[in-house]
């Protein structure tokens, strides 16, 4: 999995990810100020957006294909394969990538207002080694 700068294409962070693994992008919704988690996975070697988990309905929140969870949260199913996911880094939403239990603040990936892309792609072994040396200092 890679996190890259959308404008330059430069890879900022990467780690191996396998079919069947999931990860989350957690943030605070800008309107209703409640926690939200976008849920992604890997299927057939590509990125898959499973849906969004949230705790409060309001402007901008999904209203279809919803399931109520036992912890009081709501899950809105999407089920779409996509080439990448794009997010604007910022202070208000406090976005965080949650991958294998580790949390990575978007503020360490890019300055506020910059667009970052999350993607699943193959990387040549020699590039992977160099990128891992530099990207793991972003925790």
C-alpha positions as CSV (number, residue, x, y, z in Angstrom):
1,X,0.0,0.0,0.0
2,X,1.3,3.5,-0.8
3,X,0.5,7.0,0.4
4,X,1.6,9.5,-2.2
5,X,1.4,13.3,-2.9
6,X,-1.4,13.7,-5.5
7,X,0.3,16.6,-7.2
8,X,3.8,15.2,-7.7
9,X,3.1,11.4,-7.5
10,X,5.9,11.1,-4.9
11,X,5.5,8.2,-2.6
12,X,5.5,9.4,1.0
13,X,4.9,6.1,2.8
14,X,4.5,2.4,2.0
15,X,4.1,-1.0,3.5
16,X,3.2,-4.4,2.2
17,X,-0.5,-5.3,2.1
18,X,-2.2,-8.5,1.1
19,X,-5.5,-9.7,-0.3
20,X,-8.0,-9.8,2.6
21,X,-6.4,-7.2,4.7
22,X,-8.3,-4.1,5.8
23,X,-7.3,-0.6,6.9
24,X,-9.2,2.5,8.0
25,X,-9.0,6.3,7.5
26,X,-10.4,7.8,10.7
27,X,-11.4,11.5,11.0
28,X,-13.9,13.9,12.6
29,X,-16.7,14.9,10.4
30,X,-16.5,18.6,9.7
31,X,-20.2,19.3,10.1
32,X,-21.5,17.1,12.9
33,X,-18.1,16.8,14.6
34,X,-18.4,13.1,15.3
35,X,-15.9,10.3,14.6
36,X,-16.0,8.6,11.2
37,X,-14.0,5.7,9.7
38,X,-13.8,4.9,6.1
39,X,-13.1,1.2,5.7
40,X,-10.9,-0.2,2.9
41,X,-9.6,-3.6,2.0
42,X,-7.6,-5.4,-0.6
43,X,-9.3,-7.7,-3.0
44,X,-7.8,-9.3,-6.2
45,X,-4.7,-7.1,-5.7
46,X,-6.7,-3.8,-5.8
47,X,-8.2,-1.3,-3.4
48,X,-11.7,-1.9,-2.3
49,X,-13.9,0.7,-0.4
50,X,-16.1,-1.3,1.9
51,X,-18.0,1.6,3.4
52,X,-18.1,4.2,6.2
53,X,-18.7,3.7,9.9
54,X,-20.1,6.6,11.9
55,X,-22.0,7.5,15.1
56,X,-24.3,10.4,14.1
57,X,-26.5,11.1,11.1
58,X,-26.3,14.6,9.6
59,X,-25.3,16.6,6.6
60,X,-22.9,14.7,4.3
61,X,-23.4,11.3,6.0
62,X,-24.7,8.3,4.0
63,X,-28.3,7.4,4.3
64,X,-28.6,4.2,2.1
65,X,-27.3,0.7,2.6
66,X,-27.0,1.2,6.3
67,X,-26.6,-1.4,9.1
68,X,-26.8,-0.6,12.8
69,X,-24.0,-2.1,14.9
70,X,-24.1,-3.3,18.5
71,X,-21.8,-0.5,19.7
72,X,-24.2,2.2,18.6
73,X,-22.4,3.0,15.4
74,X,-23.8,2.8,11.9
75,X,-22.1,1.2,8.9
76,X,-23.0,2.4,5.4
77,X,-21.9,-0.3,2.9
78,X,-20.4,0.8,-0.4
79,X,-18.5,-2.1,-1.9
80,X,-16.7,-0.4,-4.7
81,X,-13.3,-1.3,-6.3
82,X,-11.3,1.9,-7.0
83,X,-7.8,2.8,-8.3
84,X,-7.1,5.0,-5.3
85,X,-8.6,7.0,-2.4
86,X,-7.9,10.8,-2.2
87,X,-8.0,12.9,1.0
88,X,-7.1,16.5,1.7
89,X,-4.8,16.7,4.7
90,X,-6.0,19.2,7.3
91,X,-6.1,20.2,11.0
92,X,-9.9,20.2,11.5
93,X,-10.7,16.6,10.5
94,X,-7.5,15.1,12.1
95,X,-7.3,12.3,9.6
96,X,-5.4,9.2,10.6
97,X,-4.5,6.1,8.6
98,X,-5.0,3.0,10.8
99,X,-3.0,0.1,9.4
100,X,-2.3,-3.1,11.4
101,X,-3.1,-1.3,14.6
102,X,-0.6,1.5,14.0
103,X,-1.9,5.1,13.5
104,X,-0.3,7.5,11.0
105,X,-1.4,11.1,11.2
106,X,-2.1,12.7,7.8
107,X,-0.4,15.8,9.1
108,X,2.9,13.9,8.9
109,X,2.2,12.9,5.3
110,X,1.4,16.4,3.9
111,X,0.8,20.0,4.8
112,X,-2.8,21.1,5.4
113,X,-4.8,21.4,2.2
114,X,-2.5,19.1,0.2
115,X,-4.1,16.1,-1.4
116,X,-2.8,12.6,-0.7
117,X,-3.7,9.4,-2.4
118,X,-3.9,5.9,-0.9
119,X,-3.4,3.1,-3.4
120,X,-2.5,-0.6,-3.7
121,X,0.3,-1.1,-6.2
122,X,3.3,-3.2,-6.9
123,X,6.7,-1.7,-6.3
124,X,10.1,-3.0,-7.4
125,X,12.1,-4.6,-4.5
126,X,15.0,-2.1,-4.7
127,X,12.7,0.9,-4.5
128,X,10.7,-0.7,-1.7
129,X,13.8,-1.0,0.5
130,X,14.8,2.7,0.0
131,X,11.3,4.0,0.5
132,X,10.8,1.9,3.7
133,X,14.0,3.4,5.2
134,X,12.6,6.9,4.8
135,X,8.9,6.4,5.3
136,X,8.9,4.7,8.7
137,X,10.2,7.9,10.3
138,X,6.7,9.3,9.8
139,X,5.0,7.5,12.7
